[in-house]
Structure formats: structure tokens, C-alpha cells
Amino acid sequence: MTKTPPYKTHDLLDHSSVSHGFFGREGGISTEQYASLNAGEGSHDNPENVVENRTRIASAIGTSSKRLLSNHQVHSAKVVIVDRPWDGEKPHADGLVTKTKGLALSALGADCGPVLFHDPDAAIIGACHAGWGGALKGITSATIKAMESLGATRGNIRAVLGPCISQANYEVGHDFKDMFAAERESYDRFFKLGPPKKDGQRKPHFDLKRFILARLRDDGITRIDALLDCTYGQPEDYFSYRYNSHNEIIDYGRNISAIMLKQ
């Protein structure tokens, strides 16, 4: 019998027609830096371990591994509307939308923000991977528009941001901050200076969580929330690209968040 890994849910997405989960790194079979529930097919983990991990994740959601869909994520604003499992290579995109029951849509991440969407009235779901690049380009907006193209109404859409890196652990360069300010002056509010370095300099810290939530609000989504978990600050619970990099750990596992319309 397939073991069920632990996962978190959110009240906004709790509905009789939907199954969803925000998974961390517990409950799989991978080892070392991939221990243990690595869901990333693009990692250098043993592929057989990733297959077993994804089988366990799919079972927890209530479907098969073939119907647990993940994109080849490229930090874009591209969204794919799906009505069947992949036939061949995965699309290069960062959002998925469907009204087909039994398809689990997922977003992978190891610091980036996974967002799950549901319009319970129209029975339409979505999932997107929102790193800083995709969030700035408008991946959440594109996911909402794709849901609308299937019949969703943005006033009915609920959206929940899963575990991602917190502002306290997201130090960036001044050029990074300037890039956001060049896009929109008001984006300056998503940055604050961190503590002084040995040379007295202070670098900006970016609030990815608040930025993603603000983009959702700007798009008229009023029923939104976020898990408070920080992938970097909870290395025993979640995979984190930045944590591994700072600790000279080569490669990293991927967390997964998924949502499915029940059959």
C-alpha cells in the first residue's frame, strides 16, 4: 500500500469538489540533499525515487501519478489549459488551468511561490509557480485570465499562496530593487534594508510573499491568503535552493503544491 506523505491544506480551498495539498520534504524515499519527498523531475536525484515520491503525492491528492501534472517551469507568464494527461514532453510554462475532473495541477518550488486557485461556482482550478521573475511578468494575472477563458469569474476565485521564502531570508542586490522600481515606483514598498554587513553596508530584502498577494489583489481577487511557512527558514520541513546554495550543498529537491477537481 502506498504511503501517504504529510501535507497542509487551507480553509479557502476546502470544498467538497476539490482536493488540494501543500507538501514539504517529508514522506518520501529520496536521500541526502533530496530527503525525502523530492518531487522535482528536473533535479539530479535518482529518477526512480522521484517517480515513487510523485506516486505518493498523487495518491494523497486522490489520483494517479500520470494525472499529477507539472510543467517544465521557466519563470514565465505562460499558462497552459489542460484537459488530459501529458502526451510526451511537458510544456515550458508556469501556470496550469483546467475544468477537467481528476487532473491534479501542480506548482513546484524551492523558495518560489506556489499559488493554487479555485472558482467553486464554475468548478475551475489553477496552479502557478511564481518566482520573482514570473510574478513580475504577471504569471498570476495570466492564470486568472486563463481560468476566465474557461468560464470562471474573478470575483468567485479563491487563491492561496503556499510555502516560499520570507523577506527576512531574501537578501537581494540594489540593482534587483531598482529593476522593480523601474517597472512601477510603488513596488519600492516590497523592499526593506537588512542588517548591516561587516563593512557597514545594508542590502535590500525582498518580500516575495507580499508582492504575490498584492498582484492578486490588483487583479481583483479578494479571497486570498498565504501559508506563513518559510522554505529557507525551515530547512527540515522544506527544500530551499537558497539555503542549499548558502551551505554549499549541490543541487536541491523541489516542494510541490497541487489541486484537483474530484471525480
Secondary structure as UniProt FT lines:
FT   STRAND          7..8
FT   HELIX           11..13
FT   TURN            16..17
FT   STRAND          18..23
FT   HELIX           32..34
FT   TURN            35..37
FT   TURN            41..42
FT   HELIX           47..61
FT   HELIX           65..67
FT   STRAND          68..69
FT   STRAND          79..81
FT   STRAND          95..98
FT   TURN            101..102
FT   STRAND          104..109
FT   STRAND          113..119
FT   TURN            120..123
FT   STRAND          124..130
FT   HELIX           132..137
FT   HELIX           139..149
FT   TURN            150..151
FT   HELIX           154..156
FT   STRAND          158..161
FT   HELIX           167..169
FT   HELIX           174..183
FT   HELIX           185..190
FT   STRAND          191..193
FT   TURN            198..199
FT   STRAND          204..206
FT   HELIX           208..218
FT   TURN            219..220
FT   STRAND          223..226
FT   TURN            231..233
FT   TURN            235..237
FT   HELIX           241..246
FT   TURN            247..248
FT   STRAND          255..261
//
